Amino acid sequence: MGPDFTHLPEIGSTNDWLLARVQALPDGHWVIADRQTAGRGRRGRVWNDGAGNFMGSVLVHADGPVQQLSFVAALAVVEALGEIISPPSSPSPLAGEVGLGEAGRVRGPQLADGATPHPAALTRESPSPARGEGFRLKWPNDVLLNGTKCVGILLERQGSALVVGIGINLAHHPEGTERPATSLAAAGLPVPQPLDVLERLAARFTHWQQIWAREGFAPVRAAWLAHAGGLGQRMVARLGTEAPEGRFDGLAADGALLLRLDDGSVQAIHAGEVFAI
C-alpha cells in the first residue's frame, strides 16, 4: 500500500496546510506540493520552492518526546535517497558496518569485551556519492550531501498533533544563502520525481516511527549516529550569546548533542546550531 497523501499544484506552505487540518486528517497523512510560495525552515528562514524539488509534510498524532521525530525524519530521508540512488543489488551505504537486527534493533561492530565502539567507528571516512553514500546527518535536523546542506526538516506543533516538514533539493538549490546549499542535480546524482521520493520516504518514516513508538529513542539514536557526519571533529555551538567549542562526542539518550570541551568536560546542547571549525 502506498502512502496516504494529498498532492497540490501550489500552496503557501505544506506545514501550514496540515496544521489547519490536524483534526480532520489521520496520523501519517502526507501533503506534497509542486510549488511552495511561503515555505520556511528553522528560525524563520525561507526554503527554496524550485520546481522539481520535494516539498512535503506529514501529520503525526503521538505522545511523548515527539521532538525526537526529527531524527526519525532525517533517517528516513537518508535511507529513501540511498534506495533511489543505489542500485537494488548494491549493499546498503553502511553494509558490513551497521545493520538492523531482530525487531529493527541496530547492531554494529563489537569490541573484544562485547562493548560497542565509539559511534565514530561506525562511519566511513570517504563516502562515495555515486553509491548514495555522500549523505550524512547534521544535528539537529539537516541532511548534508558531500558536506553541504541539501535537506531541511522543520517540526511544528498544533495542540497534541505534530507536523514534520521536509524539503529536499532534488533538481535545484538556492544561491547566496548564509550557509552553502546543494542539490542532487548539482552533485551529478540521479534526480528522482518528487512522487517517487514520497513513496520511499513515507515507507522509511513509518518504519522508524514504529520503532520509536515501540522501543523508544535508543535504536533511532544508534542508527542516526551510524549516518552522522563530523563525529569526533571540532565544532562550535551557537547558543545565543555563547559559542562553546569542542569535539562532537555523540548524542545523549534524549537526543542532545554532546560537545566535549577542551577541558575534558562534556556539555549537552539541547537547542542551537552547530558548525564545523
C-alpha positions in Angstrom: 0.0 0.0 0.0 1.2 3.4 -0.9 1.2 6.5 1.4 -2.0 8.3 2.3 -1.3 11.8 0.7 -2.6 14.9 -0.9 -0.9 16.3 -3.9 -1.3 20.0 -4.6 0.0 22.0 -7.6 0.7 25.1 -5.4 0.5 26.0 -1.8 1.9 28.6 0.6 3.3 26.1 3.0 2.7 22.3 3.3 3.2 22.6 7.0 0.5 25.3 7.3 -1.8 23.3 5.2 -1.6 20.3 7.5 -1.6 22.4 10.7 -5.0 23.8 9.6 -6.4 20.2 9.2 -5.0 18.3 12.1 -8.4 17.3 13.4 -9.7 16.2 10.1 -6.8 14.1 8.8 -5.3 10.8 10.2 -1.9 10.0 11.5 0.5 9.5 8.7 -1.2 11.7 6.1 1.3 13.5 3.8 0.9 16.5 1.7 3.3 17.5 -1.1 3.3 20.5 -3.4 4.8 21.2 -6.8 5.3 24.8 -5.8 5.5 26.3 -2.3 5.3 30.1 -2.1 5.8 30.6 1.6 7.9 27.7 2.7 10.2 28.2 5.7 12.9 26.5 7.6 14.2 26.7 11.2 14.5 30.2 12.7 12.1 31.6 10.0 14.5 31.0 7.1 12.9 30.8 3.6 13.1 27.4 2.0 13.6 27.4 -1.8 10.5 26.3 -3.7 12.2 25.4 -7.0 10.0 23.2 -9.3 11.2 19.6 -9.3 12.3 19.6 -5.6 10.5 17.7 -2.9 8.3 19.9 -0.6 6.2 17.9 1.7 4.9 17.4 5.3 3.5 14.5 7.3 1.0 14.7 10.2 1.8 12.7 13.4 -0.5 12.1 16.3 1.7 10.8 19.0 2.6 11.2 22.7 5.9 11.5 24.4 9.1 13.4 23.4 7.9 14.0 19.8 10.8 16.3 19.1 12.8 13.1 18.6 10.9 12.5 15.4 13.2 15.0 13.7 15.8 12.2 14.0 13.3 9.7 12.6 12.6 12.1 9.6 16.3 12.5 8.9 17.0 8.8 9.0 14.0 8.2 6.7 15.4 10.8 4.2 18.9 9.3 4.1 17.6 5.8 3.6 15.0 6.8 1.0 17.5 8.7 -1.1 20.0 5.9 -0.7 17.5 3.4 -2.0 16.8 5.6 -5.0 20.4 6.3 -5.9 22.0 3.0 -5.1 21.2 0.0 -7.5 18.9 -2.5 -5.8 21.6 -5.2 -5.8 24.2 -2.9 -4.2 24.9 -3.2 -0.4 23.4 -0.6 1.8 25.6 2.5 2.5 27.0 1.0 5.7 26.8 -2.7 4.8 29.1 -4.7 6.9 29.4 -1.9 9.4 25.9 -1.4 10.8 22.6 -3.1 10.1 19.2 -3.9 11.5 18.8 -7.0 13.6 15.7 -8.5 15.0 12.8 -6.2 15.7 14.6 -3.4 13.9 17.3 -3.1 16.5 20.6 -1.7 15.3 23.7 -3.9 15.5 27.2 -2.6 15.0 30.7 -3.9 15.3 31.6 -5.2 18.7 34.8 -4.9 20.6 36.5 -8.0 22.1 34.9 -7.4 25.5 31.5 -7.1 23.9 31.3 -3.3 24.3 30.1 -1.1 21.4 32.8 1.1 20.0 32.6 4.9 19.8 30.0 5.9 17.2 32.7 7.4 15.0 33.8 3.9 14.3 30.5 3.2 12.5 31.1 5.8 9.8 33.3 5.8 6.7 35.9 8.5 6.1 35.4 8.8 2.3 31.8 8.0 1.3 31.1 7.6 -2.4 28.3 9.8 -3.6 27.9 7.5 -6.7 26.5 4.8 -4.4 24.4 7.3 -2.4 26.9 7.3 0.5 27.7 11.0 0.3 24.6 11.7 2.6 25.4 12.5 6.2 23.2 13.7 9.1 23.9 17.0 10.8 22.4 17.8 14.2 19.7 18.7 14.9 17.8 18.1 11.7 19.7 18.6 8.4 20.9 16.2 5.8 24.2 17.0 4.0 25.4 15.8 0.6 29.2 15.8 0.4 29.3 18.1 3.4 26.7 20.7 2.0 23.1 21.0 3.1 20.6 19.5 0.7 17.7 18.7 3.1 15.9 20.7 5.8 13.4 19.4 8.4 11.0 21.6 10.4 8.8 20.3 13.2 5.7 22.4 14.3 3.0 21.6 16.9 -0.7 22.2 16.8 -2.2 21.1 20.1 -1.4 17.4 20.5 -0.5 17.0 16.8 2.9 17.3 15.2 3.7 18.3 11.6 7.0 17.3 10.2 8.0 19.4 7.1 10.7 18.1 4.8 12.3 19.9 1.9 14.8 18.1 -0.4 16.8 19.9 -3.1 16.5 17.4 -5.9 16.7 19.5 -9.1 17.6 22.9 -7.7 19.2 24.7 -4.8 19.2 28.3 -3.6 22.2 30.5 -4.2 23.6 33.2 -1.9 22.3 31.6 1.3 24.0 32.2 4.7 25.3 28.6 4.5 26.0 26.9 1.2 23.4 24.6 -0.2 23.4 21.9 -2.9 21.1 19.6 -4.7 21.2 16.1 -6.2 21.5 17.5 -9.7 24.4 19.8 -8.7 26.2 16.8 -7.3 25.7 14.8 -10.5 23.3 12.3 -9.0 20.1 11.0 -10.5 17.2 13.3 -9.9 14.0 11.4 -9.0 10.5 12.6 -9.3 9.0 14.0 -6.0 6.3 11.4 -6.0 8.9 8.6 -6.3 10.7 10.2 -3.3 7.4 10.3 -1.4 6.7 6.6 -1.8 10.1 5.6 -0.4 10.3 8.4 2.2 6.8 7.6 3.6 7.7 3.9 4.0 11.0 4.6 5.8 9.4 7.3 8.0 6.7 4.8 9.1 9.3 2.1 9.7 11.3 4.3 12.1 8.3 5.9 13.7 7.0 2.5 14.7 10.4 1.5 16.1 10.5 4.8 18.1 6.9 4.2 19.4 7.6 0.6 20.3 11.2 0.7 21.6 12.0 4.3 22.4 14.7 6.6 21.1 17.7 4.2 21.7 17.5 2.3 18.3 16.8 5.6 16.4 19.8 7.2 18.1 22.1 4.4 17.2 21.0 4.4 13.6 21.3 8.2 13.4 24.8 8.1 14.7 25.8 5.5 12.1 24.9 8.1 9.4 26.2 11.2 11.3 28.8 13.5 9.9 31.6 15.0 11.9 31.8 12.6 14.8 35.0 13.3 16.8 35.6 16.5 14.9 35.8 20.0 16.2 32.8 22.3 16.1 31.3 25.4 17.6 27.8 25.6 19.0 25.9 28.9 18.7 23.7 29.3 21.7 22.6 32.9 21.7 25.4 34.9 23.5 27.5 31.7 24.0 29.6 29.8 21.4 31.3 26.9 23.1 33.9 24.9 21.1 34.8 21.3 21.4 34.5 17.9 19.7 31.3 16.2 18.6 31.1 13.3 21.1 27.8 11.8 20.0 24.2 12.1 21.2 22.8 11.9 24.7 19.9 9.5 25.5 17.4 12.2 24.8 18.9 13.4 21.6 21.0 16.3 22.9 24.3 16.8 21.1 27.3 16.0 23.3 30.2 18.5 23.0 33.4 17.5 24.6 35.1 20.8 25.6 38.8 21.4 25.7 39.0 20.9 29.5 37.6 17.3 29.1 34.1 18.1 30.3 31.0 17.3 28.2 28.3 19.9 27.5 24.9 18.7 26.4 23.4 21.0 23.7 19.6 20.8 23.7 18.9 23.7 21.3 21.0 25.8 19.0 23.1 25.3 15.9 26.5 23.7 15.4 29.1 24.2 12.7 32.4 22.5 11.9 35.5 24.5 12.6 
